Amino acid sequence: MHEMSLMSEIIEIVSEDAAERGFKKVDQIDVIVGDLSNVLPDALELAFLFFQRQEGSVIDEDSRLHIIREEAKARCPACQCDFQPDYRIALCPECGVPGSLVVSGETFRVESYEGRDGDDEN
């Protein structure tokens, strides 16, 4: 389950940025996960639950993970048909030409996070 190492990296990146900004707690992390990114959202959420239980982290049991799904879209270079591919290499449903250009769906990144200094109750 590579989502465990991905979540570890996300928390490390967010933690470093939060420390620079003086945040002691992270309330929410927003992550974009594309349908073709090879990241399973359910496994990513499970990994987040694991890290919520770790002591000394900027996330805790009240922190939330918000996954923003990015739909896969592709465009045929021959007929310019836009379609939703199942895989990175897909045949155009209109003309059958292979090698369509993936327009979206490969993204995997931290979009944003919400944090606070820790003195606030909410």
C-alpha positions as CSV (number, residue, x, y, z in Angstrom):
1,M,0.0,0.0,0.0
2,H,2.1,2.9,-1.2
3,E,-0.6,5.3,0.0
4,M,0.9,4.9,3.5
5,S,4.2,6.4,2.3
6,L,2.4,9.1,0.2
7,M,0.4,10.1,3.3
8,S,3.6,10.2,5.4
9,E,5.1,12.6,2.8
10,I,2.0,14.7,2.7
11,I,2.0,15.1,6.5
12,E,5.7,15.9,6.5
13,I,5.3,18.6,3.8
14,V,2.3,20.1,5.6
15,S,4.1,19.9,9.0
16,E,7.1,21.7,7.7
17,D,5.0,24.5,6.2
18,A,2.8,24.7,9.3
19,A,5.9,25.1,11.5
20,E,7.2,27.9,9.3
21,R,3.8,29.7,9.7
22,G,3.6,29.1,13.4
23,F,0.8,26.6,13.2
24,K,0.8,23.9,15.9
25,K,-2.3,22.1,14.7
26,V,-3.7,21.2,11.2
27,D,-7.5,21.1,11.1
28,Q,-7.9,20.0,7.4
29,I,-5.7,18.9,4.5
30,D,-7.2,19.1,1.0
31,V,-5.7,16.7,-1.5
32,I,-6.4,16.4,-5.2
33,V,-6.4,12.8,-6.4
34,G,-6.9,12.2,-10.1
35,D,-8.6,9.1,-11.4
36,L,-5.5,8.1,-13.3
37,S,-3.0,9.0,-10.6
38,N,-2.6,5.4,-9.3
39,V,-3.6,6.5,-5.8
40,L,-6.6,4.9,-4.2
41,P,-8.6,7.4,-2.2
42,D,-9.9,4.8,0.3
43,A,-6.4,3.6,1.0
44,L,-5.2,7.2,1.4
45,E,-8.0,7.9,3.9
46,L,-7.0,4.7,5.8
47,A,-3.4,5.9,6.0
48,F,-4.6,9.3,7.3
49,L,-6.5,7.5,10.0
50,F,-3.3,5.7,11.0
51,F,-1.3,9.0,11.2
52,Q,-4.1,10.7,13.2
53,R,-3.3,8.3,16.1
54,Q,0.4,9.1,16.1
55,E,1.6,11.3,19.0
56,G,3.5,14.5,18.4
57,S,2.0,15.2,15.0
58,V,0.3,18.4,13.8
59,I,-2.7,16.3,12.9
60,D,-4.9,14.6,15.6
61,E,-8.2,12.8,15.9
62,D,-10.0,16.1,15.0
63,S,-8.1,16.7,11.8
64,R,-9.8,16.0,8.5
65,L,-8.6,14.8,5.1
66,H,-10.7,16.2,2.2
67,I,-10.1,14.4,-1.0
68,I,-11.0,16.2,-4.2
69,R,-11.4,13.8,-7.1
70,E,-10.2,14.9,-10.5
71,E,-12.0,13.2,-13.3
72,A,-10.0,11.7,-16.1
73,K,-10.4,13.4,-19.5
74,A,-8.7,12.9,-22.8
75,R,-8.7,14.3,-26.3
76,C,-8.2,12.4,-29.5
77,P,-5.4,13.9,-31.7
78,A,-7.2,12.8,-34.8
79,C,-10.8,13.9,-34.4
80,Q,-10.6,16.2,-31.4
81,C,-13.2,14.1,-29.5
82,D,-13.2,14.7,-25.8
83,F,-13.9,11.6,-23.7
84,Q,-13.3,9.9,-20.3
85,P,-10.6,7.3,-20.6
86,D,-10.4,4.2,-18.3
87,Y,-6.6,4.1,-18.7
88,R,-3.8,6.4,-19.7
89,I,-3.5,4.7,-23.0
90,A,-7.0,4.7,-24.5
91,L,-8.7,4.3,-27.9
92,C,-10.9,7.2,-29.1
93,P,-14.5,6.1,-28.7
94,E,-15.4,8.0,-31.9
95,C,-12.7,7.0,-34.4
96,G,-10.7,4.3,-32.6
97,V,-7.3,6.1,-32.9
98,P,-4.9,5.2,-30.0
99,G,-2.7,7.6,-28.2
100,S,-5.1,10.2,-27.0
101,L,-3.8,13.1,-25.0
102,V,-4.7,12.9,-21.3
103,V,-6.0,16.4,-20.3
104,S,-6.8,15.7,-16.7
105,G,-6.9,13.0,-14.1
106,E,-3.2,12.4,-13.4
107,T,-2.9,15.0,-10.6
108,F,-1.9,14.1,-7.1
109,R,-1.1,17.0,-4.9
110,V,-1.8,18.9,-1.7
111,E,-4.2,21.7,-2.7
112,S,-4.3,23.4,0.7
113,Y,-4.5,23.0,4.4
114,E,-6.1,24.8,7.3
115,G,-4.0,25.3,10.5
116,R,-3.9,27.3,13.7
117,D,-1.5,28.2,16.4
118,G,-3.0,25.7,18.9
119,D,-4.1,28.2,21.5
120,D,-7.5,28.4,19.9
121,E,-10.1,25.9,21.0
122,N,-11.8,26.0,17.6
